[in-house]
Amino acid sequence: MITLTKANFDETIAKGKVLVDFGATWCGYCRIMAPVVSDLADKYNDTLKVFKVDVDADQDLTARYDVAAFPTFILFQDGAEVARQTGASSVEELERMLAQ
């Protein structure tokens, strides 16, 4: 999974449906969710792009999107936030969010 930074974030989320996983390497729930997010990326690869943001490395994006708990999953459509899910989530919960 590709990690976004302030330098490539806006351009990357500008077109289509994009799920961004805001997390940290030290976050246990982030590590638990990593295979779930990877499976979703594979399952929906024709309609969804999936990226991550390292909240420690890119605190500007973390603050910009008011991310205070990890992991936080934000769904963007053509650059606009359309849904958000915070914390460890089931596959079904994330799929419901993606259906929006």
Secondary structure, 3 states (H helix, E strand, C coil): CEECCCCCHHHHHCCCEEEEEEECCCCHHHHHHHHHHHHHHHHCCCCCEEEEEECCCCHHHHHHCCCCCCCEEEEEECCEEEEEEECCCCHHHHHHHHCC
